[in-house]
Amino acid sequence: MSGAPVAPLVIGVVGGSGSGKTTVVRAIQEEAGPESALLDQDAYYLDLAHLTLEERRLVNFDHPDSIDTDLFIRHVRELMARKPVDKPIYDFAAHTRGEGTVRVEPRDLVLVDGILLFADARLRELFDLKIFVDVADDVRFIRRLRRDLAERDRTVENVIDQYLRTVRPMHLEFVEPSKRHADIILPEGGQNRVGIEMILSHVRRELERRRSGKAAAS
């Protein structure tokens, strides 16, 4: 006889912009295989279509108020309840929410990444494991510069201005202090192979434990 569904393993991955969170998340996804779902906080920026493009560019995207946190939390909870969600698509060049959504199916492992996850107590309580990717400021800035030039239709001047105006101050106010809530602090991010392997080992054991419980309940 089947019992209640076994709760998925929910992991939050945080780090400053350009810290390499995506590399860490991909390593965990590869370990879990097809049984992983991903929610990225970047997809949940508030839609600014009601503002002019110039007004949108002045918005502080590194402050928690720029995120549709209520929708984000609801989607994490729905995946935890083994329900699918329709994740928004965000257009970083236009600073607006794009048309359509991406269907995310529930899985045994739910990965959540973003710079501001641990700054909100409501989100922190949802994670079984909280990882903070800790990388030097200069390395993170160079990575951000390269990414924004290549992928987000930005200029060098625009990237530098945004970094000095909002990214660095908000990192110091919200992101760096949230490190104290982490279960694991991963120096050098994806370059730290020993740290990555320790995380993967934990994920492997925990997924096996939960799947064994699911099989026993069947």
C-alpha positions as CSV (number, residue, x, y, z in Angstrom):
1,M,0.0,0.0,0.0
2,S,1.4,3.4,-0.9
3,G,1.8,6.1,1.7
4,A,2.2,9.8,1.3
5,P,4.8,10.9,-1.3
6,V,8.3,11.2,0.1
7,A,9.4,14.8,0.3
8,P,12.1,15.8,-2.3
9,L,15.5,16.9,-1.2
10,V,15.6,20.7,-1.5
11,I,18.9,22.5,-1.9
12,G,19.5,26.2,-1.9
13,V,22.7,27.5,-3.6
14,V,23.7,31.1,-3.0
15,G,26.6,33.3,-3.9
16,G,27.4,36.7,-5.1
17,S,26.8,37.6,-8.8
18,G,29.5,35.8,-10.8
19,S,30.4,33.4,-8.0
20,G,29.8,30.3,-10.2
21,K,26.6,29.1,-8.6
22,T,25.6,27.6,-12.0
23,T,28.7,25.4,-12.1
24,V,27.9,24.0,-8.6
25,V,24.3,23.5,-9.5
26,R,25.2,21.7,-12.8
27,A,27.6,19.4,-10.9
28,I,24.8,18.4,-8.5
29,Q,22.3,18.0,-11.4
30,E,24.8,15.6,-13.1
31,E,25.0,13.5,-10.0
32,A,21.2,13.3,-9.6
33,G,20.6,12.7,-13.3
34,P,17.1,13.2,-14.6
35,E,15.6,13.2,-11.1
36,S,16.3,16.9,-10.5
37,A,14.3,20.1,-10.9
38,L,15.8,23.6,-11.0
39,L,14.3,26.9,-10.0
40,D,16.5,29.9,-10.6
41,Q,15.7,33.1,-8.7
42,D,16.7,35.2,-11.7
43,A,13.5,34.0,-13.5
44,Y,11.4,35.7,-10.8
45,Y,12.3,39.4,-11.2
46,L,9.2,41.5,-11.1
47,D,7.8,42.5,-14.5
48,L,8.8,46.2,-15.3
49,A,6.9,46.5,-18.5
50,H,5.0,49.5,-17.1
51,L,8.2,51.5,-16.9
52,T,10.2,53.0,-19.8
53,L,13.5,51.3,-20.7
54,E,15.5,54.0,-19.1
55,E,13.5,53.8,-15.9
56,R,14.0,50.0,-15.8
57,R,17.7,50.4,-16.1
58,L,17.7,52.4,-12.9
59,V,16.0,49.8,-10.9
60,N,18.0,48.1,-8.1
61,F,17.9,44.5,-9.3
62,D,20.1,43.4,-6.4
63,H,17.6,44.3,-3.7
64,P,15.1,41.7,-2.4
65,D,12.2,44.0,-3.4
66,S,13.1,43.4,-7.1
67,I,12.0,39.7,-6.8
68,D,8.5,38.3,-7.0
69,T,9.3,36.4,-3.8
70,D,5.7,35.4,-3.1
71,L,5.4,33.6,-6.5
72,F,8.9,32.1,-6.0
73,I,8.1,30.7,-2.6
74,R,4.8,29.3,-3.9
75,H,6.6,27.5,-6.7
76,V,9.2,26.0,-4.4
77,R,6.4,24.8,-2.1
78,E,4.5,23.3,-5.0
79,L,7.5,21.3,-6.2
80,M,8.0,20.1,-2.6
81,A,4.4,18.9,-2.7
82,R,5.2,17.0,-6.0
83,K,3.2,19.4,-8.2
84,P,4.5,20.9,-11.4
85,V,5.0,24.6,-11.8
86,D,5.2,27.1,-14.7
87,K,8.3,29.1,-14.2
88,P,8.4,32.6,-15.7
89,I,10.8,33.6,-18.5
90,Y,12.7,36.9,-17.9
91,D,14.2,39.1,-20.6
92,F,17.4,40.6,-19.1
93,A,18.0,42.9,-22.0
94,A,14.5,44.5,-21.8
95,H,14.1,44.0,-18.0
96,T,10.6,42.5,-18.5
97,R,9.0,39.2,-18.1
98,G,8.8,37.4,-21.4
99,E,5.9,35.7,-23.0
100,G,5.2,32.1,-22.0
101,T,6.6,30.0,-19.2
102,V,8.7,26.9,-18.7
103,R,7.1,23.8,-17.1
104,V,9.1,22.4,-14.3
105,E,8.1,18.9,-13.2
106,P,8.5,17.7,-9.6
107,R,11.6,15.5,-8.9
108,D,13.3,13.8,-6.1
109,L,15.8,16.7,-6.0
110,V,14.8,20.3,-6.2
111,L,17.7,22.8,-6.7
112,V,17.1,26.5,-6.1
113,D,19.7,29.1,-6.9
114,G,20.0,32.9,-6.5
115,I,21.9,35.6,-4.8
116,L,19.2,36.5,-2.3
117,L,17.8,33.1,-1.2
118,F,19.2,33.2,2.4
119,A,18.3,36.8,2.9
120,D,14.6,35.8,3.3
121,A,13.7,33.7,6.4
122,R,10.7,32.3,4.5
123,L,12.9,30.8,1.9
124,R,15.6,29.6,4.2
125,E,13.2,27.4,6.1
126,L,12.4,25.5,2.9
127,F,15.9,24.2,2.3
128,D,17.2,20.9,3.5
129,L,20.8,22.0,2.6
130,K,22.0,25.5,2.2
131,I,25.2,26.1,0.2
132,F,27.1,29.4,-0.1
133,V,29.5,29.7,-3.0
134,D,32.3,32.0,-1.7
135,V,34.5,33.6,-4.4
136,A,36.7,36.7,-4.3
137,D,35.1,40.0,-5.4
138,D,37.4,40.7,-8.3
139,V,36.9,37.3,-9.8
140,R,33.1,37.7,-9.5
141,F,33.2,41.1,-11.2
142,I,35.3,39.9,-14.1
143,R,32.9,36.9,-14.6
144,R,29.9,39.2,-14.4
145,L,31.4,41.6,-16.9
146,R,32.1,38.8,-19.4
147,R,28.6,37.4,-19.0
148,D,26.7,40.6,-19.3
149,L,28.6,41.6,-22.4
150,A,28.1,38.3,-24.1
151,E,24.6,37.3,-22.9
152,R,22.6,40.4,-21.7
153,D,23.3,43.1,-24.3
154,R,25.1,45.4,-21.9
155,T,28.1,47.8,-22.4
156,V,31.2,47.9,-20.3
157,E,30.2,51.3,-18.9
158,N,26.7,50.0,-18.0
159,V,28.1,47.0,-16.2
160,I,30.6,49.0,-14.2
161,D,27.9,51.6,-13.3
162,Q,25.5,49.0,-12.1
163,Y,28.2,47.2,-10.1
164,L,29.2,50.3,-8.3
165,R,25.7,51.6,-7.9
166,T,23.8,48.5,-6.7
167,V,25.6,45.2,-7.1
168,R,28.5,45.8,-4.6
169,P,26.4,47.7,-2.0
170,M,23.6,45.1,-2.0
171,H,26.1,42.3,-1.9
172,L,27.6,43.8,1.3
173,E,24.1,44.5,2.8
174,F,22.2,41.3,1.9
175,V,24.3,38.6,0.3
176,E,27.5,38.5,2.3
177,P,25.7,38.6,5.7
178,S,23.4,35.7,4.6
179,K,26.5,33.5,4.5
180,R,26.0,32.8,8.3
181,H,22.9,30.9,7.5
182,A,24.7,28.4,5.2
183,D,25.2,24.8,6.1
184,I,28.2,24.6,3.8
185,I,30.5,27.4,2.6
186,L,32.3,26.5,-0.6
187,P,35.4,28.5,-1.3
188,E,36.3,28.9,-5.0
189,G,33.0,27.4,-6.1
190,G,33.2,25.0,-8.9
191,Q,37.0,25.0,-8.8
192,N,36.9,23.4,-5.4
193,R,36.8,19.8,-6.5
194,V,37.2,18.4,-3.0
195,G,34.3,20.5,-1.7
196,I,32.1,19.6,-4.7
197,E,32.7,15.9,-4.1
198,M,31.8,16.2,-0.5
199,I,28.5,17.9,-1.5
200,L,27.8,15.2,-4.1
201,S,28.5,12.4,-1.6
202,H,25.9,13.9,0.8
203,V,23.4,14.3,-2.0
204,R,24.0,10.8,-3.2
205,R,23.4,9.4,0.3
206,E,20.4,11.5,1.0
207,L,18.7,10.7,-2.2
208,E,19.3,7.0,-1.7
209,R,17.8,7.3,1.9
210,R,14.7,9.0,0.6
211,R,14.2,6.6,-2.3
212,S,14.6,3.7,0.1
213,G,11.9,5.2,2.3
214,K,9.7,5.6,-0.7
215,A,10.2,2.0,-1.8
216,A,9.5,0.7,1.8
217,A,6.2,2.7,1.9
218,S,5.0,1.2,-1.4
